[in-house]
Amino acid sequence: MSVMQKIARRSAADVVRELDADVPLICLRPEELRKKARAFVESFPGDVLYAVKCNPDAEVLKHLGEGGVTHFDAASMTEIRQVRSVFPDAVIHFMHPIKARSAIRSAYFEHGVRDFVLDSFAELNKILAETKNAADLVLVVRLAMPKGQAVYDLSGKFGAAPNDAAALLKACAKVAAKVGISFHVGSQCVDPAAYERALDLTGQVLEQSGVALDVLDVGGGFPVAYADVVPPPLSHFFAAIARGVAKLDLPAQCRLWCEPGRALVAEGQSVVVQVQAKKGGALYINDGVYGTLSDAGAAVGLRFPVRVIAQGAARRQGRLRAFEFFGPTCDSADRMRGPFLLPSDIQVGDWIEIGQVGAYGRVLSTGFNGFDEILRATVDDRPPVEEVGAVLVPLKSVRAA
Ligand SMILES: *Cc1c(COP(=O)(O)O)cnc(C)c1O
C-alpha cells in the first residue's frame, strides 16, 4: 500500500526541511502545468488533445484544464473513465489503433466518444459493428511513420503504410460522418522537420485517396529539456507544422489536432529522493527504475536535471562531479547511469530534487520489491529544468530569516 500524504508548502526545499520521513516525495507544480497548457492552447492553430497516458493523475488533469485544455487523447477505458471523473464535459478521443470490442461499445454508448483512430480494415469493421454502424463517427486513419529522430521510435508498432492508409481512408469516407489522418512522430522528437516530413507523407496519401479531410492530427512528440538536451522552442515546431500544412491544400473546414503529452506535463512534477548510501561515484537513492525514474534506466537513459537539497544547516560546496544512481530494489538493472552532476561532498541523508519527471514518471512505477511508498506535496518554486548541477539550499538559515 502506498502512503499518500498531502503537504502544502512553498518550495521543494521547504517541504523537505519539515519532512519526517525518508521516502521519496513527488512535488506538483500547478502553475507550470497551467503555463504549459496555456502556451499550447494559445499557440497551436487547432485543438490540443492531452495524451492522458503520459500522466493520468487527477490533479494534473485538473491543472491542465485550468490552463485551457478541453480535449483528451485516451487509449483505454480506464483513461476514459479517469478523464470523465475529472471533466464530465470534456471531449474524449479514442486514439489507440487497436481497441477491445467492449471498450469501443462503452466509449461510444456510455461516454459520448465519437472519434476513433484505426490503422486496419479489421479495426474499421470492429468499430462499425460495436457502434451498430453509427452515423456520427469521426474515423481517423493512423499513418505509419518512417524511422525518425525521436528518442522513442514508434514506427514499428502502429500505423498503416501509405498505400493501405489511402485505401482505408476511402473506405472510412463511405461510412463515417468525418474522416481524418493522424500520425505520431515519436516521443521527445527534437527535430521540427520530422513533422514536415510526416505532413509530406500525409499529402501523398491524400492525393492517392482523393478524400477531403475533416481532421488532420499531427500527434505528440514535442520535446522538453533534459540535463544534456535543450530542444528548439515550441514555436519552431508549430512553424514547421504550419509550413507542412500549407502545402496540403486542405479543405477550409479541416480541423488541426495535436496530442502532446510530455511537453505539457514534464515540468509539472519533480521527485525528491534521499541518498541512502554513497560508494565513490555511486549514490544509492530511494526511488529508481521500478519507481518514478524508469526513463533514467538503461532502456532510455534520460539525464534528468538534478539539484541537491542538503540536510540541516549544511551547504554542499564541493565541485560538481558525475554520479550514477542506484535505485532501492535488489535488481542490478535498477541503475541510472546519468551522469548526474552533483557536488562531490554530497552526503548520505541529503536529498536530491530530480526534475522533468511529470511525463512518464510515477505512472510507470511498479511497486516491485515493496518500494511503493511516495509522499506528495504541492509547491510553487522554479522546478529543476535544464540547468545542470546544483542549487545549494542553506536550510536552517532560510528558516531563521
Ligand atoms: C504517447 C502518445 C502521445 C503523446 O506523446 P508525447 O511524446 O508524450 O507527446 C500522443 N499520441 C499518441 C498516439 C501516443 O501514443
The ligand as an SDF file (V2000), in Angstrom:
LIG
                    3D

 15 15  0  0  0  0  0  0  0  0999 V2000
    2.0940    8.6390  -26.3860 C   0  0  0  0  0  0  0  0  0  0  0  0
    1.3640    9.2960  -27.4640 C   0  0  0  0  0  0  0  0  0  0  0  0
    1.2540   10.6800  -27.4920 C   0  0  0  0  0  0  0  0  0  0  0  0
    1.9900   11.5800  -26.5440 C   0  0  0  0  0  0  0  0  0  0  0  0
    3.3300   11.5830  -26.8870 O   0  0  0  0  0  0  0  0  0  0  0  0
    4.3640   12.6320  -26.2360 P   0  0  0  0  0  0  0  0  0  0  0  0
    5.6420   12.2430  -26.8410 O   0  0  0  0  0  0  0  0  0  0  0  0
    4.3230   12.4050  -24.7690 O   0  0  0  0  0  0  0  0  0  0  0  0
    3.9250   13.9810  -26.6340 O   0  0  0  0  0  0  0  0  0  0  0  0
    0.4890   11.2400  -28.4810 C   0  0  0  0  0  0  0  0  0  0  0  0
   -0.1540   10.4810  -29.3880 N   0  0  0  0  0  0  0  0  0  0  0  0
   -0.0640    9.1430  -29.3900 C   0  0  0  0  0  0  0  0  0  0  0  0
   -0.7950    8.3750  -30.4170 C   0  0  0  0  0  0  0  0  0  0  0  0
    0.6980    8.4920  -28.4410 C   0  0  0  0  0  0  0  0  0  0  0  0
    0.7950    7.1780  -28.4570 O   0  0  0  0  0  0  0  0  0  0  0  0
  1  2  1  0
  2  3  1  0
  2 14  2  0
  3  4  1  0
  3 10  2  0
  4  5  1  0
  5  6  1  0
  6  7  2  0
  6  8  1  0
  6  9  1  0
 10 11  1  0
 11 12  2  0
 12 13  1  0
 12 14  1  0
 14 15  1  0
M  END
$$$$
